[in-house]
Amino acid sequence: MIEHDVLVIGGGLAGMSAALHARQAGADVAMMSKVYPTRSHSAAAQGGINAALGIADSWEVHAYETVKGSDFLGDQDAIEILCSEGIQDIFTLEHHGVIFDRDDEGRIHMRGFGGTDKSRTCHVGDMTGQTILHVMYEQLLRMDVKSYDEWFVTTLLMDDGACCGAVAMEIVSGKLEVFKAKSVILCTGGCGRVYEPSTNGLIVTGDGLALAYRVGALIMDMEMVQYHPTTLPANGFLITEGARGEGAYLLNADGDRFMQNERYGATTLLEKASRDIVSRAETIEIQEGRGVDGCVLLDCRHIKDRILEAFHQIYELAQDYANVDITQEPLPIRPGMHYIMGGIKTDVDGRCYRQNGDGVEALPGLYAAGEVACVSAHGANRLGGNSLLDCVAFGRRAGAHAAEYAKSINPPNVSDQAVEIEEQKIIDIFARSTDLRAPALRLEMGEIMHQYTGVFRDEAGLLEAQRQIREVRNRYNEISVHDKGRVFNTDLLAVLELDYMLDCAETIIVSALARRESRGAHTRTDYPERDDENWIKHVVVYQTPDGPKIDYLPVTITQWQPEARKY
Ligand SMILES: Cc1cc2nc3c(=O)[nH]c(=O)nc-3n(C[C@H](O)[C@H](O)[C@H](O)COP(=O)(O)OP(=O)(O)OC[C@H]3O[C@@H](n4cnc5c(N)ncnc54)[C@H](O)[C@@H]3O)c2cc1C
């Protein structure tokens, strides 16, 4: 058995921020990741990280625009913290060594992004996530944080109603080990790959969401799935919003800048409107026959110089995967699954919650931060550039709180027996011999989710998705693996990950069925209007022996009352 005060599960930006601040608060901290930490999905973030550093900007304007972007579902206390404290977080990152791009006066350069006419997205070329991750990792090494690289968590451990550690598999040997901890922080990222295609890395499989769901944590706003307006049709790769932020146009087959159309409600910000609005507009253009092979066109020709200066990565992606030189011709793109606004319900200190009678209570010892969590700073639609900030700011707060909590409690009771239960699960998987493999079932699940729970939904489609996902769940127990060895068995990991993903799919569908209105990224064609009278509330789902149960929590409103949303 391995022991630490604080166990951070996840080595992306949220995990690194949590580990660093728990360490700074004096705790003995370990960080664990199923991939080498700097390969976490955070490394794929191209566009940048928001902070109202500009002279003509303020954290209050940033907060208001985040609330508006969230379609008034975000908790405004969390948003105020994100936007006000986030400013110092950027300076801290810079002092740690993040070489943000500069403007002509030597200040941090900020680019335009969606949902605002301000430039407030700090960046390092179009490799922001990767740069920040490497700098943070250096800081963790400097602070002697123990890093368990390529370890895969299979279950959380509970003692007397409190979370007290996890069982994890060392991938290189296949050995299972109990990790005992006074507090556990889940920073396992989103669940993008529950959809096919997705902009997310193949490792983004919702593990932490399912781990928390299984110990009774509340999972909130899972119906809020963000489709990003510009992804490549060939493989779902992302073309950063920064391109539209710099002035790129969206054109339909007739060559019209369709965002100018009144019906999309964005005649001022046009292509820079929020993602839910632009993705819906594109989908309508395509559905009504003004698309080009299931896509619309991103036109960067008039911003050629900026592309060559600050967007090397997308220039190359378009060249390599679409065979398009974006400085010479428009690029076919379409909306693609990108981000989950929902996640494990937390408060602003990262604490997780569970149902208790008619109310809710904190789930002692369990924390979450980053994309796996729902604090909720993004409500029904996240603004681009706000996720990295969420990871840094709420990772910091969760780390600090988890360290203090660990100081205040006695060591929990943990036995090694949990290893045997996990071992048995693996033996059972090895014992099966069928033709059914995890990747085939995973693809089926992803396509069902994309078809019925994408940009537009309705009750009939959601019920069909539920039926089909249940059927996939039934067949899950027939999956077998080719590789029955223990060393670096990715075949086995794929089976374990699919189990997590199916839990995520279930929570998305039941939450989308529950919300009978259209808000932000959740558009129900059978309930096309936003309904503030009945639906300014969060949908929460939790696991019971009879299946998922739905409940509701109030939205925190501090200073911005809901209003009509136009861009
Ligand atoms: C292509 C792309 C571009 C993006 N661009 C931007 C952008 O420009 N600006 C912005 O603000 N946001 C952007 N986002 C969103 C943002 O990058 C993510 O929301 C954020 O990085 C998530 O960070 P995280 O720390 O929560 O999770 P991740 O970075 O996904 O890290 C998850 C960690 O958990 C570990 N893990 C998962 N499961 C297990 C397990 N079972 N056992 C052990 N470890 C496990 C993984 O190994 C990994 O270390 C982008 C996202 C994508 C996909």
The ligand as an SDF file (V2000), in Angstrom:
LIG
                    3D

 53 58  0  0  0  0  0  0  0  0999 V2000
   -8.0170   20.2410  -29.2590 C   0  0  0  0  0  0  0  0  0  0  0  0
   -8.4060   21.0560  -28.0620 C   0  0  0  0  0  0  0  0  0  0  0  0
   -8.0800   22.3980  -28.0070 C   0  0  0  0  0  0  0  0  0  0  0  0
   -8.4590   23.1670  -26.9070 C   0  0  0  0  0  0  0  0  0  0  0  0
   -8.1190   24.4830  -26.8710 N   0  0  0  0  0  0  0  0  0  0  0  0
   -8.4170   25.2150  -25.7790 C   0  0  0  0  0  0  0  0  0  0  0  0
   -7.9780   26.5630  -25.6650 C   0  0  0  0  0  0  0  0  0  0  0  0
   -7.3010   27.0910  -26.5250 O   0  0  0  0  0  0  0  0  0  0  0  0
   -8.3110   27.2500  -24.5490 N   0  0  0  0  0  0  0  0  0  0  0  0
   -9.0480   26.7010  -23.5300 C   0  0  0  0  0  0  0  0  0  0  0  0
   -9.2980   27.3760  -22.5420 O   0  0  0  0  0  0  0  0  0  0  0  0
   -9.4560   25.4210  -23.6150 N   0  0  0  0  0  0  0  0  0  0  0  0
   -9.1580   24.6680  -24.6970 C   0  0  0  0  0  0  0  0  0  0  0  0
   -9.5680   23.3590  -24.7650 N   0  0  0  0  0  0  0  0  0  0  0  0
  -10.2110   22.7520  -23.6010 C   0  0  0  0  0  0  0  0  0  0  0  0
   -9.1500   22.4730  -22.5460 C   0  0  0  0  0  0  0  0  0  0  0  0
   -7.9390   22.1590  -23.1680 O   0  0  0  0  0  0  0  0  0  0  0  0
   -9.5340   21.3260  -21.6300 C   0  0  0  0  0  0  0  0  0  0  0  0
  -10.8230   21.5030  -21.1360 O   0  0  0  0  0  0  0  0  0  0  0  0
   -8.5700   21.2530  -20.4510 C   0  0  0  0  0  0  0  0  0  0  0  0
   -7.2310   21.2530  -20.9150 O   0  0  0  0  0  0  0  0  0  0  0  0
   -8.8250   20.0290  -19.6030 C   0  0  0  0  0  0  0  0  0  0  0  0
   -7.7870   19.9350  -18.6620 O   0  0  0  0  0  0  0  0  0  0  0  0
   -7.8690   18.9030  -17.4720 P   0  0  0  0  0  0  0  0  0  0  0  0
   -6.6640   19.1140  -16.6490 O   0  0  0  0  0  0  0  0  0  0  0  0
   -9.1970   19.0000  -16.8340 O   0  0  0  0  0  0  0  0  0  0  0  0
   -7.8200   17.4750  -18.1920 O   0  0  0  0  0  0  0  0  0  0  0  0
   -6.7550   16.8270  -19.2130 P   0  0  0  0  0  0  0  0  0  0  0  0
   -5.7660   17.7640  -19.6990 O   0  0  0  0  0  0  0  0  0  0  0  0
   -7.5960   16.0990  -20.2050 O   0  0  0  0  0  0  0  0  0  0  0  0
   -6.0020   15.7730  -18.3000 O   0  0  0  0  0  0  0  0  0  0  0  0
   -6.6320   14.6240  -17.7790 C   0  0  0  0  0  0  0  0  0  0  0  0
   -5.6230   13.8310  -16.9960 C   0  0  0  0  0  0  0  0  0  0  0  0
   -6.2660   12.7630  -16.3140 O   0  0  0  0  0  0  0  0  0  0  0  0
   -5.5160   11.5760  -16.4780 C   0  0  0  0  0  0  0  0  0  0  0  0
   -6.4510   10.4460  -16.3520 N   0  0  0  0  0  0  0  0  0  0  0  0
   -7.6530   10.2920  -16.9400 C   0  0  0  0  0  0  0  0  0  0  0  0
   -8.2000    9.1110  -16.5760 N   0  0  0  0  0  0  0  0  0  0  0  0
   -7.3220    8.5130  -15.7450 C   0  0  0  0  0  0  0  0  0  0  0  0
   -7.2950    7.2620  -15.0460 C   0  0  0  0  0  0  0  0  0  0  0  0
   -8.3020    6.3650  -15.1390 N   0  0  0  0  0  0  0  0  0  0  0  0
   -6.2130    6.9820  -14.2820 N   0  0  0  0  0  0  0  0  0  0  0  0
   -5.1720    7.8490  -14.1930 C   0  0  0  0  0  0  0  0  0  0  0  0
   -5.1430    9.0440  -14.8400 N   0  0  0  0  0  0  0  0  0  0  0  0
   -6.2100    9.3590  -15.6000 C   0  0  0  0  0  0  0  0  0  0  0  0
   -4.9080   11.7120  -17.8540 C   0  0  0  0  0  0  0  0  0  0  0  0
   -3.7780   10.8880  -17.9770 O   0  0  0  0  0  0  0  0  0  0  0  0
   -4.5320   13.1980  -17.8550 C   0  0  0  0  0  0  0  0  0  0  0  0
   -3.3080   13.3930  -17.2290 O   0  0  0  0  0  0  0  0  0  0  0  0
   -9.1890   22.5720  -25.8520 C   0  0  0  0  0  0  0  0  0  0  0  0
   -9.5000   21.2270  -25.9020 C   0  0  0  0  0  0  0  0  0  0  0  0
   -9.1310   20.4770  -27.0010 C   0  0  0  0  0  0  0  0  0  0  0  0
   -9.5270   19.0310  -27.0340 C   0  0  0  0  0  0  0  0  0  0  0  0
  1  2  1  0
  2  3  1  0
  2 52  2  0
  3  4  2  0
  4  5  1  0
  4 50  1  0
  5  6  2  0
  6  7  1  0
  6 13  1  0
  7  8  2  0
  7  9  1  0
  9 10  1  0
 10 11  2  0
 10 12  1  0
 12 13  2  0
 13 14  1  0
 14 15  1  0
 14 50  1  0
 15 16  1  0
 16 17  1  0
 16 18  1  0
 18 19  1  0
 18 20  1  0
 20 21  1  0
 20 22  1  0
 22 23  1  0
 23 24  1  0
 24 25  2  0
 24 26  1  0
 24 27  1  0
 27 28  1  0
 28 29  2  0
 28 30  1  0
 28 31  1  0
 31 32  1  0
 32 33  1  0
 33 34  1  0
 33 48  1  0
 34 35  1  0
 35 36  1  0
 35 46  1  0
 36 37  1  0
 36 45  1  0
 37 38  2  0
 38 39  1  0
 39 40  1  0
 39 45  2  0
 40 41  1  0
 40 42  2  0
 42 43  1  0
 43 44  2  0
 44 45  1  0
 46 47  1  0
 46 48  1  0
 48 49  1  0
 50 51  2  0
 51 52  1  0
 52 53  1  0
M  END
$$$$
